[in-house]
Amino acid sequence: MTTAIIDLGTNTCNLLVAGTGNGKYRILYQGKEVVKLGDRSINQNIISSKAIERTVIALQNHQETIGKYQVDKVKVIATSAVRTAKNQDEFIKKILKGTGFEVEVISDKREAELIYKGVILAFGNLPENSLSLDIGGGSNELIISGNEGIKWKGSFPAGMSRVINQFHISDPIKGAEVKNLVSYFEKAHEAAWEMCSQYPGDTLIGCSGAFDTIADIIDQVDPGKKVRVNQKIELGDFHEVYRQLLFSTKTERGGMKGMDPVRTELIVPAVILINSILEKTGITEIFQTDYALREGVLSESFGNNPLI
């Protein structure tokens, strides 16, 4: 059986094609298209006509790729930007008309659950009270879990596209602006701090997105060139990248080895959020994984079969 999974996020539209056989699964293709659903209208909960056009084109490109494989099933899953859009129905109808794809809009809790399943697929065994974090364009998902399952999960509409549209961020960012963002993140994720106190742990697991970029910068590899099912990020390496990004201009970030062009603006508030979480929780180790929502869907489709 071969399945194509499309994660229609706020900034990117990610395709995963995987097949299964002999009790194992194989990833056949991974790729992404930039859609920027979170353009200047995201905080008005509107998907602009240009963003809809970009999405139709992106999905048509993915459709062409899917056609190269003998795919039995295609799942298109939309998250925060579509979930909160006032013109959600219009968006879904235009996608259906332009591609034939039926879009499934999932709840915030369902999104967090799928991310957790992706993490389990990547790690197998988790340290007790691990905190998984997926930093999105529209929302951030935090999940506290162990090998016995999810202890708590939350989704917060404070994604990085919303942040850069809500706050003025200088180039490079100013100290006062950093403080404002730290204060904002602390208030926006207040429920998470309470649960982290109730379930204290030492491990942060960063899922795809910004964490991929951080790992690429540390490893000095071009975006998407290194596959990481799971990899440790040393705290010292994170703090070095954090300082480097904080004092850089957008142009300088664009020239950094490992920087994904779609994240040159988004990465600064993202690392501020990560650093705030480390300071707030006292977490002492970070792991990064490429796996997140798409792989969670894959896990449900194929079960926890091992990767070939």
C-alpha positions as CSV (number, residue, x, y, z in Angstrom):
1,M,0.0,0.0,0.0
2,T,1.3,3.5,-0.9
3,T,-0.1,6.6,0.8
4,A,0.5,10.3,0.1
5,I,0.1,12.7,3.0
6,I,-0.1,16.4,2.5
7,D,0.3,18.7,5.6
8,L,-1.2,22.0,4.6
9,G,0.4,24.3,7.1
10,T,0.4,28.1,7.5
11,N,3.6,28.7,5.6
12,T,4.4,25.5,3.7
13,C,2.5,22.6,2.1
14,N,4.4,19.4,2.8
15,L,4.1,16.2,0.9
16,L,5.1,12.7,2.2
17,V,4.8,9.6,0.0
18,A,5.3,6.3,1.8
19,G,4.8,2.6,1.1
20,T,4.6,-0.4,3.2
21,G,5.5,-4.1,2.7
22,N,6.7,-7.0,4.8
23,G,5.8,-5.3,8.0
24,K,8.0,-2.3,7.3
25,Y,7.4,1.1,5.7
26,R,9.6,3.1,3.3
27,I,9.5,6.8,2.7
28,L,9.5,7.2,-1.1
29,Y,9.4,11.0,-1.4
30,Q,9.4,14.2,0.8
31,G,9.0,17.7,-0.6
32,K,7.4,21.0,0.2
33,E,5.9,24.1,-1.5
34,V,5.7,27.6,0.0
35,V,2.0,28.8,0.3
36,K,2.2,31.5,3.0
37,L,-1.4,31.2,4.1
38,G,-0.2,33.3,7.0
39,D,0.4,36.4,4.9
40,R,-0.7,39.9,6.2
41,S,-4.3,38.9,6.7
42,I,-3.8,36.0,9.2
43,N,-4.6,38.0,12.3
44,Q,-7.9,38.9,10.7
45,N,-8.5,35.2,10.2
46,I,-8.8,35.5,6.4
47,I,-6.9,33.6,3.7
48,S,-6.2,36.0,1.0
49,S,-7.1,35.3,-2.7
50,K,-3.4,35.3,-3.5
51,A,-2.7,32.8,-0.8
52,I,-5.5,30.6,-2.1
53,E,-4.0,30.8,-5.6
54,R,-0.5,29.8,-4.3
55,T,-2.1,26.9,-2.5
56,V,-3.9,25.6,-5.6
57,I,-0.6,25.8,-7.6
58,A,1.3,24.1,-4.7
59,L,-1.1,21.3,-4.5
60,Q,-1.1,20.9,-8.3
61,N,2.7,20.5,-8.2
62,H,2.3,17.9,-5.4
63,Q,-0.4,16.2,-7.5
64,E,2.1,15.9,-10.4
65,T,4.6,14.3,-8.0
66,I,2.0,11.9,-6.6
67,G,1.3,10.8,-10.2
68,K,4.8,9.3,-10.4
69,Y,3.9,6.8,-7.7
70,Q,1.2,4.1,-7.6
71,V,-0.6,5.8,-4.7
72,D,-3.6,4.1,-3.2
73,K,-4.7,6.9,-0.9
74,V,-4.2,10.7,-0.6
75,K,-4.8,12.6,2.6
76,V,-4.7,16.4,2.7
77,I,-4.8,17.8,6.2
78,A,-5.1,21.5,7.1
79,T,-4.2,23.1,10.4
80,S,-4.3,26.5,12.1
81,A,-4.6,29.0,9.3
82,V,-7.5,27.1,7.7
83,R,-9.0,26.1,11.0
84,T,-9.5,29.7,12.1
85,A,-10.2,31.2,8.6
86,K,-13.6,32.9,8.2
87,N,-13.5,32.0,4.5
88,Q,-12.6,28.3,5.2
89,D,-15.5,27.1,3.0
90,E,-14.4,29.2,0.1
91,F,-10.8,27.9,0.5
92,I,-11.9,24.3,0.6
93,K,-14.1,24.6,-2.4
94,K,-11.4,26.3,-4.5
95,I,-8.9,23.5,-3.6
96,L,-11.4,20.9,-4.6
97,K,-12.2,22.6,-7.9
98,G,-8.5,23.2,-8.7
99,T,-7.1,19.8,-7.7
100,G,-9.9,17.3,-6.8
101,F,-8.4,17.1,-3.3
102,E,-10.8,17.0,-0.4
103,V,-9.2,18.9,2.5
104,E,-9.6,17.6,6.1
105,V,-9.5,20.5,8.6
106,I,-8.4,19.0,11.9
107,S,-8.9,20.4,15.4
108,D,-6.1,21.8,17.5
109,K,-6.2,18.7,19.9
110,R,-6.2,16.3,16.9
111,E,-3.1,18.2,15.6
112,A,-1.3,17.8,18.9
113,E,-2.2,14.1,19.0
114,L,-0.8,13.5,15.5
115,I,2.4,15.3,16.3
116,Y,2.8,13.0,19.3
117,K,2.3,9.9,17.2
118,G,5.0,11.3,14.8
119,V,7.4,11.7,17.7
120,I,6.7,8.2,18.9
121,L,7.5,6.9,15.5
122,A,10.8,8.8,15.5
123,F,12.0,7.9,19.0
124,G,10.3,4.7,20.0
125,N,11.0,5.3,23.7
126,L,10.6,8.7,25.3
127,P,12.2,10.1,28.5
128,E,9.6,10.5,31.2
129,N,7.6,13.8,30.9
130,S,9.2,14.8,27.6
131,L,7.9,18.1,26.3
132,S,7.3,17.9,22.5
133,L,7.1,21.3,20.7
134,D,5.9,22.0,17.2
135,I,6.3,25.7,16.3
136,G,4.0,26.6,13.5
137,G,3.0,29.6,11.6
138,G,-0.5,29.8,13.0
139,S,-0.2,27.8,16.3
140,N,2.2,26.1,18.6
141,E,1.6,22.6,19.9
142,L,3.0,21.4,23.2
143,I,2.7,17.8,24.4
144,I,3.8,16.3,27.7
145,S,4.2,12.5,27.4
146,G,6.2,9.4,28.2
147,N,6.1,5.8,26.9
148,E,2.7,5.3,28.5
149,G,1.1,8.0,26.4
150,I,0.1,11.6,26.4
151,K,-0.3,13.2,29.9
152,W,-1.3,16.6,28.5
153,K,-1.5,18.4,25.2
154,G,-2.2,21.9,24.2
155,S,-2.4,24.1,21.1
156,F,-1.8,27.8,21.3
157,P,-2.7,30.3,18.5
158,A,0.6,32.1,18.9
159,G,2.4,30.9,15.8
160,M,5.2,32.8,14.2
161,S,3.3,34.2,11.3
162,R,0.8,35.6,13.7
163,V,3.6,37.1,15.8
164,I,5.4,38.8,13.0
165,N,2.1,40.4,11.8
166,Q,1.2,41.4,15.3
167,F,4.5,42.8,16.6
168,H,6.9,45.3,15.1
169,I,10.3,43.6,14.9
170,S,13.3,45.7,13.9
171,D,16.1,44.5,11.7
172,P,18.0,43.4,13.7
173,I,15.6,42.9,16.6
174,K,16.0,45.3,19.6
175,G,16.4,44.3,23.2
176,A,13.0,45.8,24.2
177,E,11.3,43.9,21.4
178,V,12.8,40.7,22.7
179,K,11.4,41.4,26.1
180,N,8.0,42.1,24.7
181,L,8.0,38.8,22.8
182,V,9.2,36.9,25.9
183,S,6.3,38.5,27.9
184,Y,3.8,37.7,25.1
185,F,4.9,34.1,24.8
186,E,4.8,33.6,28.6
187,K,1.2,34.8,28.8
188,A,0.1,33.1,25.5
189,H,1.3,29.7,26.8
190,E,0.5,30.1,30.4
191,A,-1.5,26.8,30.6
192,A,1.6,25.0,29.5
193,W,3.8,26.3,32.3
194,E,1.3,25.0,34.9
195,M,1.3,21.6,33.3
196,C,5.1,21.5,33.1
197,S,5.2,22.2,36.8
198,Q,2.8,19.4,37.4
199,Y,4.8,17.0,35.1
200,P,8.4,18.2,35.4
201,G,10.8,16.7,32.8
202,D,14.3,17.3,31.5
203,T,13.8,16.8,27.7
204,L,12.5,19.1,25.0
205,I,11.7,17.4,21.6
206,G,11.6,19.9,18.8
207,C,9.5,18.8,15.8
208,S,10.4,19.8,12.3
209,G,10.1,23.5,11.2
210,A,12.3,25.9,13.1
211,F,14.1,23.0,14.8
212,D,15.1,21.6,11.4
213,T,16.6,25.0,10.6
214,I,18.5,25.2,13.9
215,A,19.9,21.7,13.3
216,D,20.9,22.6,9.7
217,I,22.7,25.8,10.9
218,I,24.5,23.8,13.6
219,D,25.4,21.0,11.1
220,Q,26.2,23.6,8.3
221,V,24.1,21.7,5.7
222,D,21.7,23.1,3.1
223,P,18.0,22.8,4.1
224,G,16.5,19.4,3.4
225,K,19.8,17.8,2.6
226,K,20.1,15.9,5.8
227,V,17.5,13.5,7.1
228,R,17.2,13.3,10.9
229,V,14.8,10.9,12.4
230,N,16.1,12.1,15.8
231,Q,19.2,14.0,16.8
232,K,20.4,15.7,19.9
233,I,21.0,19.4,19.9
234,E,23.6,20.4,22.5
235,L,22.4,23.3,24.7
236,G,25.6,25.2,24.0
237,D,25.0,24.8,20.3
238,F,21.5,26.1,20.6
239,H,22.5,29.1,22.6
240,E,25.3,29.9,20.1
241,V,22.7,29.8,17.2
242,Y,20.3,31.8,19.4
243,R,22.7,34.6,19.9
244,Q,23.8,34.5,16.2
245,L,20.2,34.8,15.0
246,L,19.3,37.5,17.6
247,F,22.0,39.9,16.5
248,S,21.6,39.3,12.7
249,T,19.7,41.2,10.0
250,K,17.3,39.5,7.7
251,T,19.9,39.7,4.9
252,E,22.6,38.2,7.1
253,R,20.3,35.3,8.1
254,G,19.5,34.7,4.4
255,G,23.2,34.1,3.8
256,M,23.7,31.7,6.7
257,K,24.5,28.1,5.7
258,G,21.4,26.0,6.7
259,M,18.9,28.8,6.6
260,D,15.6,28.0,4.9
261,P,14.6,31.0,2.9
262,V,11.0,30.8,4.2
263,R,12.2,31.2,7.8
264,T,14.4,34.2,7.6
265,E,11.8,36.3,9.4
266,L,10.1,33.6,11.4
267,I,13.2,32.0,13.0
268,V,13.9,35.0,15.3
269,P,10.7,34.8,17.3
270,A,10.9,31.0,17.1
271,V,14.2,30.8,18.9
272,I,13.0,33.4,21.4
273,L,10.1,31.1,22.2
274,I,12.4,28.1,22.5
275,N,14.8,30.0,24.8
276,S,11.8,31.1,26.9
277,I,10.7,27.5,27.3
278,L,14.1,26.4,28.4
279,E,14.3,29.2,31.0
280,K,10.7,28.7,32.2
281,T,11.0,24.9,32.6
282,G,14.6,24.3,33.5
283,I,14.8,21.7,30.7
284,T,18.4,20.5,30.2
285,E,18.4,18.6,26.9
286,I,17.0,19.2,23.4
287,F,16.3,16.6,20.7
288,Q,15.2,17.4,17.2
289,T,13.3,15.3,14.8
290,D,12.1,15.8,11.2
291,Y,9.0,13.9,12.2
292,A,5.8,15.6,13.1
293,L,2.2,15.7,11.9
294,R,2.7,13.9,8.6
295,E,4.5,11.1,10.2
296,G,1.7,10.8,12.8
297,V,-0.7,10.3,10.0
298,L,1.7,7.8,8.5
299,S,1.8,5.9,11.9
300,E,-2.0,5.7,11.9
301,S,-2.0,4.4,8.3
302,F,0.7,1.8,8.7
303,G,1.0,1.2,12.4
304,N,4.3,1.5,14.3
305,N,6.1,-0.5,11.7
306,P,9.9,0.1,11.5
307,L,11.4,2.2,8.8
308,I,13.2,0.3,6.0
